Amino acid sequence: QVQLVESGGGLVQPGGSLRLSCAASGSIFGYYTMGWYRQAPGKQRDWVASITSGGSTNYADSEKGRFTISRDNAKNTLYLQMNSLNAEDTAVYYCRITIGLNVYWGQGTQVTVSS
């Protein structure tokens, strides 16, 4: 069983920055692609960014240039650095790992961008 715990969310002003973290249990962290997703109120959960075990990254178009996904395999931790935040980034942010046929999600961390 894999457990994922997100942290780092909060209230930030437009134009501000936040860094989210996702701590994973177990020793399998470094072997799999991980991703960040977000869900705004009343909307579906959308993919934000992903990173492979080798460190290759991909981003949704709206996040390119503003968000940076990274991982520290020694610490079993996934990160999302978010810059130039705007109101449309307000959502609950989730980390996810897929191991074979199993998909694991964290509980989410709320990010609110407001003045």
N, C-alpha and C positions, 0 to 999 in steps of 0.2 A: 504494500500500500504506500502510495506516494502522497505526501502532504505538502501543500504549497501555501505560504503565508505572505500576503502582500502587506506593505507598509509604505509610508511616505506621503500619502495623500493629505489633502487639506484645502484651505481657502487661500487663493492667491489672486492678486490683482491682474487685470489684463496687461500683457507684456512681460509678466513675471515668469519664474522658472520653478520647477519642482523635480525632484529625483525620486522615482518609485523604486522599491526593492521587492524582490520575491525570493524568500528563503525556502529552499526545498529540503525535505528529509531524504535520507538514504544516500547511497554511494553511487547511484546510477546517473546522477545529474549531468555529468559531463558527456554522456554518450548520445544525447538526444537533442533534437531541435526544440527550442522553446519559443513561446510567443507572448505578446501582449495584445489584449483585446479590450474594448471598452463598450459600455452600454449606457446611452443617454436615456433619460426618462421617456417612456413611451416608444422607444425605438429598439431595433434589434441589436444584438451584440455584433460589433464589427471588429475585424482584424486591424491592428495598428502596425505591428512590426514583428519580425521573427529573426532568430539567430540560430545558425546550425552549431553542431558540436565543434566544428572547426573555426567558427567565428564569422562566417559569411552572413551578411545581414540583408534584409529586405524590408521595405516600408510601404505603407499605403501612400498614395500620391499626396494626400493632404498633409501628411506628416514629414515628408521628405524635406530635409534642410532644417527642420525644427526639433525633431526628436532623434535621440540616439539610443539604440539598444545595445547592451553589452552584458557580459557574463563573467563571473569569477568562479571557475570550476573548483578551485581549491576551497572556496567558501560556500559552495553550493548555492550561489546567489545570482539572480538575474536582476538587471537594472533597466530603467527607462529614464533617461534624462530628457526633460521636456522644457523647451525654451519658447519664448514668444507666444505664450499661452493666450488664448482668446476664449470668449464665452462659449464658442462651439466645441471647445475641448472639455466642457463640463460633462462628467460621466463617472460611472463606477468603472475602474480599471481592474482587469483580471489578468493573471498570468496563467499559462496553460502549457502542459507537456503531454505529448502523445507517445505512448510506449506500446508498440504493437497495435492491438485493437482497442486499447484502453486510453481514454482521454481524461486527464486530471485537471481540475480547475482550483484556483484559490478562492477565498471568500470575497475577494474584491476590496478595493480601497477607493474611497470617494475623493474625487478631485472637483473642486468648484472654483470657477474663474469668475470673479465678480468684483466690482469696485464698491 
